[in-house]
Amino acid sequence: MINDYIEVNPRKLGGTPVFRDTRIPVYVLFDYLEEGYTVEQFLDEYDIDPEVIHGFMRAVRGTFVTEEEAEA
């Protein structure tokens, strides 16, 4: 579930969605990808548990595929 990896708290960056236990906004990852950088480059730049990013990406992917497709 996506909420396992992100949090929205009005006391953290005014409620901007951030990766859990960080102050890193989720949109920053998408900005990196849009600019042609890899997830690994994002992880090199930010001090964040790779499982949080990879788990988030699996959760997002899961919203666009059936269970059978996700298991393939």
N, C-alpha and C positions, 0 to 999 in steps of 0.2 A: 504494500500500500504506500502511496506517495507520501502520506503524512508521517510515515516512519522515518523519512529522510529530510523533510523540510519542516520548518516551523514558521508561524505567522504570529507575531507578538507586537502589539502596539508600542511596547517599550524597547523593541529592537528595530532600529531603522524605520521607525514610524509604521510598522506593520508590513513592510516589504518582505515577501517570502525569502527566507534565508535557509541555507543548509543547516541541519540540526547541529546544535552545540557550536555554531560559528556565528559570525556576523557577515558572512559572505553571501551576497544576494544571488539567488538562483539565476537571474537574468545574466549575470556575468559569465556563467558557463555557456549560455546560448550566444552571447556576444563573441566569446572565444571561438566557438564552432563556426559561427557565421563568417568570421574573419579568416577561416581556413586553418586554425590551430587544431591540434588533437586534444583528446581528453587527457592524455599523458602530459602534454605541455601545460594544460590547466593545473594538473596535480603538482607539477614541478614548481609552478608559480605560487600556489596557495597551500598553506599548511592545513590540509583537510584529509580525513581518513578516506582512502580510495574506495572502501566499501560503501561509504555514504554516496559517493558519486555514481559508482556502478550500480548500486541498489536503486538509486533514484532513476537512473536511465532504464533499468529493467522494469521498474514500476510504470514509468511513462510509456514504454514500449507496450506493456501489457494492456494499456487502455486502447490500443489500436489494433490488437490481434485477438483471435479466439484462443482459448486454452490450448487447443490442439496445435495451433501455429506456434504458440509460445514454447511448447515442449519440443518442437522439431529442431 
